[in-house]
Amino acid sequence: MTAVTVNRRIVLARLPEGTPCPADFAIEELRSGMPAAGEVALRTLWLSLDPYQRNWMAGGGRYGVTPAPGVTVIGRAVSEVLASADGRFKPGDLVLGETGWQTHPIVRGEVLERLDPAIDPPSAALGILGSPGLTAWIGIHDILQPQPGETVVVSAAVGAVGSVAGQLARLRGARVVGIAGDPLKCHVAVGELGFDACVTRRDDDFPEQLSRACPDGVDAFFDNTGGSVAAAVYRLLRQDARIALCGLVAEYGFTTPGPSLMPLLAAQASLRAFSVRRHLARMPEYRRQAIAWVGSGALRYREHVVDGIEQAPRAFIEMLAGRTIGKALVRLHAPCGLAATRPEHALAPA
Amino acid sequence: MTAVTVNRRIVLARLPEGTPCPADFAIEELRSGMPAAGEVALRTLWLSLDPYQRNWMAGGGRYGVTPAPGVTVIGRAVSEVLASADGRFKPGDLVLGETGWQTHPIVRGEVLERLDPAIDPPSAALGILGSPGLTAWIGIHDILQPQPGETVVVSAAVGAVGSVAGQLARLRGARVVGIAGDPLKCHVAVGELGFDACVTRRDDDFPEQLSRACPDGVDAFFDNTGGSVAAAVYRLLRQDARIALCGLVAEYGFTTPGPSLMPLLAAQASLRAFSVRRHLARMPEYRRQAIAWVGSGALRYREHVVDGIEQAPRAFIEMLAGRTIGKALVRLHAPCGLAATRPEHALAPA
C-alpha cells in the first residue's frame, strides 16, 4: 500500500427527480487513512451499476428512507485488499461487497465476502455469477417455473437480469419472447442469447407486435420494468398466468400509477414481487450451476464497460435509459491502453 | 300457470361509460310463451345485483366481448318453476340460475340448479350462502390464510363479499380492519359484523386513518375495489404480505391505470387474482359450514332490498356508488304491503 492514498467517490449532489442527470452527482476526493481494528482498506476494481440504485435514491426498496445529499452512492463492487486489520483478509485478496461508488473504501471486514476463485473473470461476480444472475434464477426456477412449450415474456431482455432469465427459461424448454428498447438489442436477444422472438418497446405498434409474437398468449412474465410495457403484456395473459416482479425501472423515481390490474383479474393471474436479498443463501447452488452452463456455452452474457469512476453517473443514466446491453460495469484501475480499444458492447470473455 | 304471461326485462339501452346512469337501461315487455322441449318457464323471485355485471358491460371478465345494446342484463336469480318441459323440474320448484334481469324467463333446464332446501331464506342463495359468500371463503380460506394476530384489511367492508370476508378472517383469529364508504357503514362493520376497526375511504385523511388503524402494518389484503383505496393499503404492506384480488369496482368501465406496484416490490408481496367461478365445486363444503355459522350467529349478514324489476338499474347504480349495505337484491312478486314497510337496511332474518 502506498503511503498516501486518495479516495475518489461519487456522492449524491441532490436527489434526482424522475430521470437522473449528471448534475445530480458530484465527485469528491478525500485522503484515505489506514484501517482501524476490524477494518479493511480496499482498491475497487469493478463497480456494479444496477437499477435498484435508482430506487434507493427515491427512498424505495429495503432502505425505506430517502438518502441525504452528500452521501456516497451505494453499489456492489469487486475489490482488492490493500491493507487489513481483520484477520480474515490479507493484502492481495479479491473480495466482493456493497462498498459504494468509491475508489479506495475502508470498510468493516464483515461486510466483505472473499471472491470465489471459480469466478472468472472476477467481474462476472457482479453479473451472470452474482446477484443479477441469482435474481433471474429465483424468478424463473422458483417463481415462474415455466414448462416446455409455454410462452414466457421477459422485459428488459438484454439487461443483466433479463438476459439470464430468458436463457434460463429456454433451458427449461419454454418459448421465450423478449422486450427490449431497440432493434439492435432485439438482434442480440435473438441472435446471441437464443430468444425465440423479441419486440421493440419503443415502436408505436409495440402492443400489436407483442401480440403477434405471442399467438398463444402469455403463460409467464418476468418483469423488470412495469409501466406501459407491463400493461401490454398483462393484456395477453392466459388463464392462471404467473408474473414474477423483480423491478419497476419504468417507475423508479416517478410517482406514476401502475398498469391496471383488470387483465390479471380476467386471467386469475398470480403475481409475486421479490428481491434477491431474501435468497442470497441460494447463491452457491445457482453459481455452481451457472458456472457449468457458462463453461458449456449454454448461458451467454455481455458486459457494458466504462472506465474510470467519474464515468459512473453517465453510465448509470445510460443504463436506466435503456442504452446499454448486458451487465453495466465501471472498471477502475484499467490496464493502460485497453480502455480506448475495448468496444462497449463486446461479448464478454469465455 | 296463467294463460298469458308478460316477461318484463331490463336491457342495455347503450353501453355505459364510466359510472352507469339510468338512461343506459331500458325496460321491455314481451309476451312469454310456453317452454319447448328441455326448457323451463320461470317466475323470478329474487334478482342478484353484483359488481361483476358492470365488468360484463365493459367487455371484461370471462365474457371477453362487449355486449350489444338491446341485450338483457345478466344476473343470477332465485326463481319458481311455472311450467317445465325438462323432466328434472316441476311447477313450484325453487331454482337458482344465471337467468338475467327479467321477470319470466324461459331457459334450458341445464342452466338451473335446484335450490338447496337448507337455504333459508331463499335470497341467501344469492348472498351469504351463494357466490358472494363462496368468494369470501376462497379468498380468506384458500388464498390469504390469515393467522391469529395478523392484520387483515378488507375493502368494500360491508358489501356482500367483504362483509363475509372480514367475518371469516376474524373467525380465524385475525385482527380485521375494514374500509367502507361512510361512517354509517363503518358503524355496521364494527358494531354488527365484529370488525376490529373500520376507516372511511371518502375522508381526506383516509390514508392516515388507515395507517393509524394498522399500527403493525398489513399482513393480508382482501381487495374488492382497486384504485386509490388499494394504493393506500399497498403502502402499509408488511414483508411477504398477501393480496387476494377479487374485484376492481373502482376501475370497472374506466380505462384508468392502477396503483403503482412499487410497494409490492418493497414488501416482496404476492397477489392472487381470482374469480369464484373456478371454485364452484367448493360450494357444498362452504355452504355446509356457513349455514352452521349463520345458525349460531357467528356469521351475520345484511340485505339491501328494492322491490320491482324497474328498480334494478337504480339499485345497481347505487350499489356501484357504494350507497348500499350488504347484499343488493331486487325482490319481484313481493307480498302486498310488505315492500313499503321493510327498511332497506334491515338486518336479515335469522
Contacts between the chains, C-beta under 8 A, distances in Angstrom:
chain1	res1	chain2	res2	distance
A	60	B	262	6.1
A	60	B	265	7.7
A	60	B	266	6.0
A	61	B	265	7.7
A	61	B	266	6.0
A	62	B	266	7.2
A	64	B	266	7.4
A	226	B	260	7.9
A	226	B	261	6.2
A	231	B	257	7.8
A	245	B	261	6.4
A	245	B	264	6.7
A	245	B	265	6.2
A	246	B	265	7.8
A	247	B	265	7.3
A	248	B	260	7.6
A	248	B	261	6.3
A	248	B	262	5.8
A	248	B	265	5.9
A	251	B	260	5.8
A	251	B	261	7.7
A	251	B	262	5.9
A	255	B	260	7.5
A	256	B	257	7.8
A	256	B	260	6.7
A	257	B	231	7.8
A	257	B	256	7.8
A	257	B	257	4.0
A	257	B	258	6.3
A	257	B	259	6.1
A	257	B	260	5.6
A	258	B	257	6.3
A	258	B	258	5.1
A	258	B	259	6.0
A	258	B	260	4.5
A	258	B	261	4.8
A	258	B	262	7.8
A	259	B	257	6.1
A	259	B	258	6.0
A	260	B	226	7.8
A	260	B	248	7.6
A	260	B	251	5.8
A	260	B	255	7.5
A	260	B	256	6.7
A	260	B	257	5.6
A	260	B	258	4.4
A	261	B	226	6.2
A	261	B	245	6.4
A	261	B	248	6.3
A	261	B	251	7.7
A	261	B	258	4.8
A	261	B	271	7.8
A	261	B	273	6.9
A	262	B	60	6.1
A	262	B	248	5.8
A	262	B	251	5.9
A	262	B	258	7.8
A	264	B	245	6.8
A	264	B	271	7.4
A	264	B	273	4.2
A	265	B	60	7.7
A	265	B	61	7.7
A	265	B	245	6.2
A	265	B	246	7.8
A	265	B	247	7.3
A	265	B	248	5.9
A	265	B	273	4.7
A	265	B	275	7.2
A	266	B	60	6.1
A	266	B	61	6.0
A	266	B	62	7.2
A	266	B	64	7.4
A	267	B	273	7.1
A	268	B	273	5.5
A	268	B	274	5.3
A	268	B	275	5.6
A	268	B	278	6.3
A	269	B	273	5.3
A	270	B	270	6.9
A	270	B	271	6.8
A	270	B	272	4.7
A	270	B	273	7.2
A	271	B	261	7.8
A	271	B	264	7.4
A	271	B	270	6.8
A	271	B	271	4.4
A	271	B	272	7.9
A	271	B	273	8.0
A	272	B	270	4.7
A	272	B	271	7.9
A	273	B	261	6.9
A	273	B	264	4.2
A	273	B	265	4.7
A	273	B	267	7.1
A	273	B	268	5.5
A	273	B	269	5.3
A	273	B	270	7.2
A	273	B	271	8.0
A	274	B	268	5.3
A	275	B	265	7.2
A	275	B	268	5.6
A	278	B	268	6.3
